[in-house]
């Protein structure tokens, strides 16, 4: 029976079943169809065509040293098509110099048809690599090859690798910047990543471990934010309102955001009827763009890496309740919106249960201690933000495509390994012991620590979030503080490396440390701090394995986090007694970076006129020594500082302006009065070293310094910056910087001659006598300081041969004249006789000549 007759028979039978509506017969007929298809149709519906395969093997080096690693590409020339995720069972054969063969594998490729294998040779000689591709079936049509085709086994060509004793050189890398540098950073400068950390707003403990930080109070630029400074009479000595309290300026109880060298902040307080988000260049203060009707709450840099997308995406987030709106950081354009977001903010920072994940994703741990469950919400586990929501289509599923969308961050979605409960954002959900007291206080890399803290008792617990142990209880314990019920207690923080979390007793002004493994007390109490630290202004921070504490008593305390030992203190003394209730300036921790901690004076709602001389102070975290200090007053309700790219950005309520502190660029000049001189002459070399930071071009500065702002020494920088940018009197101790003097002789040899200091106008002068003829190059170098980046300048002079001396007869001395006169007098008779004879001879000669003429 041929195929056409079979299908005709079956078609008629099916129609007959529908005509009599006999469902049982229809089911039987379907079974018959299956049987006939199996017996009448060919067994291989795809035809089982066979085709050659082409195994591949490539080694990423021809020569390498013993023990160095090579990458071997193992694969086959044809790709696969999803859902066939790759070829299987590939083997790598390695023939070693000792005659033995290593067999590595089996390996599975990705959809490109290839994968990578690392290999580290152990002996000198020649190695040979070869890939074996086993016979297998094409499951999904790919590269024009029909599904079902059998790809035959194949062997790649052998690839030789020469291994020598000497290691080969890898890419040499680049040094960290030695001059003023900018963004964007070329991605080939990989070493710069260690100093290029951004500031995303809610930085844990106000700590940026990936940046340099200012070592001097040098100002790069100043930008007025709103009307500020002294009002003038008839308003006595009052200044304009600073936002304290409760309308915080620039940011509201939060830090600004710095991403890729751009600073983002808000023009108006959060409770104003109008809002504007502003972006300025971090290095110049120049405005790049502004967006009305919008605020910035937090920044994000998301590293998103799939087979077709690799790289980081940056966003600015405006958070209003549970609605998050993302904006493009380079243009301010709206990108996408998430609603129903569980992530929480407290005073402009993430709550304890919310943080950035390892790839920059926003994570929030959701807990219900009564019902006994713990879940993780992940901002990148929302299928509506992908290229497609069909998990089987991995190409679309793996594409990050959020732009232009508004999505429910906890809406229903497909059940997949990445969204196992069918709720957007929920990456996992586990059971935990019921009835744990309190709520989440800290999330460390492998555990959550929670607590219920009251004046009577502290109930503490920890739950593992480590894969394979999620939800398991680590400890659940209690601690009774001294004098239960008499004092207030608060959570401070936790540190995984130190293995400690810390609790503060407010009225006792002390700290206690507890183990993150058992909850047991490991140290404490610390010695009491000053009495004024009873107030709420004391906000401790943790960094570098240390606990830092500062508050209204005006002392910065540093404790060893493992032992609780007080390591050092720094006192912010108010030597002119401007503060009415203390002899110190109440201080607050602003930022920590580059093993420096920045503290400043602020007050909840300062009286007018404001106290004078408030400090911004930089302190060494290891020694407690003051690095620098400048007159400055921050805000309580407004913006915290931010530090990135070696620049500290901070708001000054003395004039309601934003200041950027950091190393400034300089320019060095050099001139000579005569550039062509004879050998043996002295040339006067003159020049200047000037500060060319962006702030020096502001009219408020340039009109006062028409000849430019000189670069001065670090030790007088505080007074100098107060003079340049705050109009304080010129400091009496102002002094210049050192410049080095070198020359290049006519033979091209570099010679160090010496150096000198500039004066307080930035000028220097050096006299110098070239030792030989020829064309000389004069090089003046300012090597840089903590305040300034280096600069240099060159000029040339031509030294010509010295002129040939003209011999001038020496006049006779009086004695010589007398001697000559005496000699002449003694010879006078002889001279007279000789003259007479000459005259007679002439007369006789003339007479003889006349007689001769007559005879003719």
Secondary structure, DSSP 4 states (H G I P E B T S, - for coil): --HHHHHHHHHHHHHHHHHHT-HHHHHHHHHHHHHHHHHHS-S-TTTT-EE---EEEEES-SEEETT-EEEEEEEESS---TTS-----EEEEEE-TTS-EEEEEEE---TTSEEEEEEE--SSEEEEEEEEE--EE--S-BTTBPTTPEEPPEEPPPEEEEEESSPPP-----PPP-S---SSPPTT-GGGGGGB--B-SS-GGGEESSB---SS--EEEEEE-SS-SB--TTSTT-B-----SS--SSSSSEE-EEETTEEEEESS-TTSS--EEEEEETTT--EEEEEET----EEEEEEEE-SS-EEEEEEEEEEETTEEEEE-TTT--EEEEEES----EETTEE-TTEEE-TTS-EEEEEEETTTTEEEEEETT--GGGBS-S-TT-HHHHT-B--TT-EEETT-B----SSSTTSBTTEEEEEE--TT--SEEEEE-SSEEEEEEE-SS-EEEEEEE-STTTTT-EEEEEEEPPSSTTSS-EEEEEEETTTTEEEEEETTTTEEEEEETTT--EEE-PPPP--GGGGSTT---EEETTEEEE--TT-EEEEEETTT--EEEEEE-B-TT--SSS-SB--EEEEEEETTEEEEEE--TT--SSPPS--EEEEEETTT--EEEEEE----SSSEEPEEETTEEEEEETTTTEEEEESPBPEEEEEEES-SEEETT--EEEEEEEEE--GGGGSHHHHTT-TT-EEP--GGGHHHHHHHHHH-PPPPTT----EEEEEEE-TTS-EEEEEEEE--TTSEEEEEE--SSSEEEEEEEEE---SSB--EEEEEEEEEEPPPPPPP-PPPPPHHHHHHHHHHHHHTHHHHHHHHHHHHHHHHHHHHHHHHHHHH-
